[in-house]
Amino acid sequence: MSLWKNQSFTIAHADDGKFEGAGLRPFFEYRLLGIAEATKGAYGAHVIRAVPGMESPGTWHTHDLEFQMVYVTQGWVVFEYEGQGEHTLRSGSCVLQPPGIKHREVRHSDDMELLEITSPAAFETTETVAS
């Protein structure tokens, strides 16, 4: 019987990882960190970076998940949250996005990079409009 509670040991090194464009948003690239596999989908973690020269269409949406945290490691990004307004997150900024909050990515720097942690790893995204 494992004491690891349905988790396995994993390490992801930046120099071994690769960014892929097959993610939720085409103006971002994603580098998976192996957390989804190590937790059997209970959690997900990935690094997201901007595709230089591409802009966000600013589409309002929600996510069907239990936990979503974003930590900016480089550059800046502007998010707008329904009822909370626009917020510019810079290197070192962190936001906890409560389950179901309507939000949109408004704009970002070409060098923007962030860490996103979610639970579960896979979740539904629904496009919507602000109330």
C-alpha positions in Angstrom: 0.0 0.0 0.0 1.4 3.3 -1.1 1.6 6.2 1.4 1.5 8.6 -1.6 -2.3 8.7 -1.8 -2.7 8.1 -5.6 0.3 10.3 -6.5 3.7 9.4 -8.1 7.0 11.2 -7.9 7.8 13.5 -10.8 10.3 16.2 -11.7 10.0 18.6 -14.7 13.1 20.5 -15.7 12.8 23.6 -17.9 15.6 22.5 -20.2 13.9 19.2 -20.8 10.4 20.7 -21.4 8.9 21.9 -24.6 6.1 24.4 -25.3 3.2 23.3 -27.5 0.5 25.4 -29.1 -2.2 22.8 -28.7 -3.8 24.4 -25.7 -6.9 26.2 -24.7 -5.9 29.5 -26.3 -4.1 29.8 -29.7 -2.2 33.0 -28.6 -0.5 31.0 -25.8 1.9 28.1 -25.7 1.8 25.5 -23.0 4.5 23.4 -21.2 3.0 20.6 -19.2 4.8 19.8 -15.9 3.7 16.2 -15.5 1.4 16.9 -12.5 -1.7 15.6 -14.2 -0.1 12.2 -14.8 1.5 12.1 -11.3 -1.9 12.8 -9.6 -4.1 10.8 -12.0 -5.8 13.9 -13.1 -6.6 15.4 -9.7 -4.4 18.4 -10.3 -2.8 20.1 -13.3 0.1 22.5 -13.6 1.6 24.0 -16.7 3.7 27.0 -17.7 1.9 29.3 -20.2 3.8 31.8 -22.4 2.6 34.3 -24.9 3.1 33.7 -28.6 4.9 37.0 -29.6 2.8 39.2 -31.9 -0.5 37.4 -31.2 -3.3 39.1 -29.3 -6.2 37.9 -27.2 -9.7 38.4 -28.6 -10.8 39.1 -25.0 -13.5 36.4 -24.9 -15.4 36.1 -21.6 -15.5 32.6 -20.3 -15.8 30.4 -17.2 -14.1 27.1 -16.1 -15.8 24.2 -14.5 -13.2 23.3 -11.9 -12.5 23.4 -8.1 -9.3 25.4 -8.0 -7.4 27.7 -10.4 -4.3 29.7 -9.4 -2.2 31.8 -11.7 1.3 33.1 -10.8 3.1 35.4 -13.3 6.8 34.6 -13.7 7.7 37.1 -16.4 6.1 40.0 -18.2 2.6 41.1 -17.6 -1.0 40.2 -18.4 -4.3 42.0 -17.9 -7.3 40.0 -16.7 -10.8 41.2 -16.2 -13.1 39.5 -13.7 -16.8 40.1 -13.5 -17.5 42.2 -10.4 -13.8 42.7 -9.8 -12.7 44.8 -12.8 -9.4 44.8 -14.7 -6.2 43.7 -13.0 -2.7 43.9 -14.3 -0.6 41.1 -13.1 3.2 41.5 -13.3 6.1 39.2 -12.5 5.5 38.0 -9.0 1.7 38.6 -9.0 -0.6 35.8 -8.0 -4.4 35.4 -8.4 -6.8 32.8 -7.2 -9.7 32.6 -9.6 -12.7 31.1 -7.7 -14.7 28.3 -9.4 -17.0 29.6 -12.1 -15.9 33.3 -12.0 -16.5 35.0 -15.4 -13.2 36.4 -16.7 -11.2 37.2 -19.8 -7.6 37.8 -20.7 -7.6 41.3 -22.2 -3.9 41.8 -23.2 -0.4 40.7 -22.4 3.2 41.5 -23.1 5.0 39.4 -25.8 7.3 38.1 -23.0 4.5 37.0 -20.7 5.0 33.7 -18.9 2.9 32.3 -16.0 2.4 29.2 -14.0 -1.2 27.9 -13.7 -2.3 25.2 -11.2 -5.8 23.7 -11.5 -7.9 21.0 -10.0 -8.9 18.9 -11.7 -6.3 18.8 -14.5 -8.9 18.5 -17.2 -11.9 20.8 -17.1 -14.6 22.3 -19.3 -14.4 25.9 -20.5 -17.6 27.7 -21.5 -17.6 31.0 -23.5 -20.1 33.5 -22.1 -20.8 37.2 -21.8 -20.4 39.5 -18.8 -23.7 40.1 -17.0 
